[in-house]
Amino acid sequence: MGLYRDEAVVLRTCKLGEADRIVTLLTRRHGRVRAVAKGVRRTRSRFGARLEPATHVDVQLAEGRSLDVVTQVESLGPFGARLAGDYPRHTVASAMLEAAERLTAEEREPALRLFLLLVGGLKALTEGEHDPRLVLDAFLLRALSLAGYAMSLDACARCGAPGPHRAFAIAAGGLACPQCRPAGAASPSPAAVFLLRDLLTGNWPGADSTEVGTRREASGLVAAYLQWHLERGLRSLPLVERSPAPPARVLDPA
């Protein structure tokens, strides 16, 4: 079997047999890959906790017929372990991992920009400088853009007429002018639209200065937009919505 090495983030794991797990990875160069981690559920496993979800790893794999096999793994960033004791940030990380898997439709299709975005998002969560829900919405907006579903926030999504526009049409792809506004379009507040634009462009001083009500309104638009394009919502997103919003703080990296 051929061997290859790559940098990856663990997206998901599931049990296989009595001691093994199937690990879903988003790799830097090989896209989404599924592999078997043999013996990882044994107490003396040489892999230990290095293949838990949200862990950033350097991994060596052996090519297999249906599933590859993990042969070596080293931790580069144990984000999952650092977030495990913080429920709001842990649920946000879970939603980010699920979204990353859903937005990589084909296995082994390179997704370097999504990989880098995911690593950056998990790092931002552990640093704790921003409201975790803002981090999630920024990640989702940018990930959707990389997948070809960019939200139009400066011009009409249908005719391209420059804004500002007040109507938000999910099916059209974002803001719509009065002439293109479909029936049932939402009318978000200007503050929510500005927040979406700040999250998409990385203007964190502007995003951090927003009010809680504005953040909730923007999050609702992001969730509805995501559900439309994925054709169903994320299973982990309701957990995020039910979790309390913590104050920004730096998590203990130990």
N, C-alpha and C positions, 0 to 999 in steps of 0.2 A: 504493500500500500504506500502511496506517496504521502509525504509529510509536508505540511506548510504551517507557517507561524503568522499570527496576526494579533492586532490589538482589538479588543472587543468590550462590549458592555453586555452583561447578562440580562436578558429581557424577561425570561420566564423559565421555570423548571417544572417537570412533572415526573412522577414515580415510574420506574420501569423495573419489573421483577421485584426481587426481595432487597436488593442493595444498590441498584443503579438508578440513574436519573437521565431523562432526556432534557438537554439544556438548549434553549433558543438564544442565540447570540446575534447582536448587531455588530459586525466587524468593520474595521476601517477600510479594508480593500476588497473583501469578498461579499459584502452585503449581509443579508440575514442568512444565518447558517444554523442548522439543527445538528446536534451531536450527542453521543452517548458518553456520559461520565460514569465509568464503571467503578463500582464499590464506593461511590461517594457518600452513601447513607450509612456506611459502617463507621463506628466510632474511631477507628484507626485509619480512616481514609487519608491518603497523602494529599488530597485536594482540600480537605477541611471545609472551611466556610468561604473559600475563595470562589465558589460557583453559585453564590446566592444572588437573587435578583438585585439589580442596581449596583453590582460590583464591576469596577473597571479593571480589566485583566489583560495580561499578555499570555496568550494561549497557543499551544502547539496541538495540531490536530492531524490525525491520519485519515486519509480519504477512504470512505466506505461506499458500498453499492447504494444504500438508501440513506443511511445516516453516517456522518463522520464520527470519529472516536477521539475524545480528549486524551492526550498523552502527557501533557505538561501544562501547568497553569501557575502564574504568579500574579499577585494582586498589585495593581497600580494605584487604585483608589477605592477603598472599601466604603463607598457612599452608602450602600444599603445598611451596613452595620452602624454607621454614624447617624442615620435617620430613623433607625428602628424604634428608638425611645421617644420620638417626637411624632405623635399621631398625625397632626395636620400636614407636616412635611412628608411623612411616610406615605400618606394617601396621595399626595400630589406626585411623588416619585412614581407610585404605582400607575397613575393615570398617564404619566409621560412614557413609561415603558410600554404600556398597552397601546398608546397612540403610535409609538415608533414601530411596533410590530404590525399594526394595522395598515400603516402607510407605506410599508415595504411589501407590495403585493407579490413579487416574485422572489423566490430564494436565489441567493448568489448574484443578485443584480446589484452592482456597486452603488453605495449610498453614502459616500464620504461626507457630504455636507450635512446629512441627517445625523450621522454618527457624531460629528464634531458638535452639532447643535445639542444633541442629547448629553454628551459629556459636559458641555458648558452649563446646561440647565441643571444637571445633578450637582455640579460644583457650586452653582449659585445657591441651591437649596441648602447645602451643608454650610456655606459661609453665613447664611442667615441674614443678609443685609436687606432683603426685600420681602414683602408679604409673599408667602409661598403661592398664593393664588395668582398674584401678578406674574410670578415666574412661570406658572403653568400656562396662563393665557398667552404670554409672550412665546413660549415654546410651541404651543398649538398653532398660533397664527403663522409663525415662521415655518413650521413643519408642513402646514397646509400649502404654503407658498412654494416650498421645495417640491411638493407633490403635484404642483400644477393647479392648485385651487386658491391662488392669491386673492385676498379680500380687497376689493376696490374701495379705497377710502378718500381719494382725491378727485376722482372723476366718475361720471355715470358708468356703471358696469355694463350698460347695454349700448349706448351711443357714444360714450367717451366725452360728453360735454363736461367741461371743467366745473368743479364745485365752488363753494360748498353746496351740498344737497342734504335735505332732511329725511328723505325716505330711505329705508334699509330693506332691500329685497334679497332674501337668502338665496332663492333659486337663480336670481340674476347674477349673483356674485358680489354683492355689496351695495353701496349707495346708488340710488337711482334719481334721475332728474324728474321734474314734474311731468314731462311728456312721456317718460318711460316707466313711471311708477305703476306697478301692478296693484290690483286690488288686494287688500290685506297686508300691504307692506307696513312694517313697523316705522315708528318715528322716534328714534333714539335722541337723547339730549345731546347738544353739542359737546358737553363735557365727556360723555361716553365715547363719542367718535374721536375726540382728541386723545383720549386714553388709548383706544385701539391703535391709533396712529403712533403714539409714543412707544407702545409695546412692540409694534412691528418694526420700528426703526431703531429701537434700543435707547430711547430717551428716558433713562431711569429717573433723573431728577424730576421730570415732569410727571411720570407715572407714580412715583412715591408720594407726591404731594396731593394726590387726588383723595376725595372723600370716600367713605365706605359705600355709600349708596351708588356712587358713580362706578365703583369697582364691581359691584354686584350686577349693575345693568350691563356693563361691558362683558362680564363673564357669561351672562345669559345669552348675549349675542354670539359669543365665541362657541358656546356649547351647542346652540341651535345650528350654527353654520357647520360645525364639525359633524354633527349628526346627519345633516342633509347630505354631505359629500361622502360620508362613510356608509350611509344608508341605514345605520343604526348607531346608537350612542355607545360610549365606553362604559363597561361594567363598573369600573372603579370610580367614575365621575360622581355618582350619587354619594359616595363615601366622602369625597372632598367637600361637597356641598353641605354635608351634615356636620363636618368638623369645625370647631371654633377657629377663628382667625387669630393666630398668635402675634404678639409684637415681634418686630424684627430683632434678632439677636444672633450672636455667633455661637454655633454649636461646638461642643467640646470635641476636638479631632481625635482624642484618644480612643 
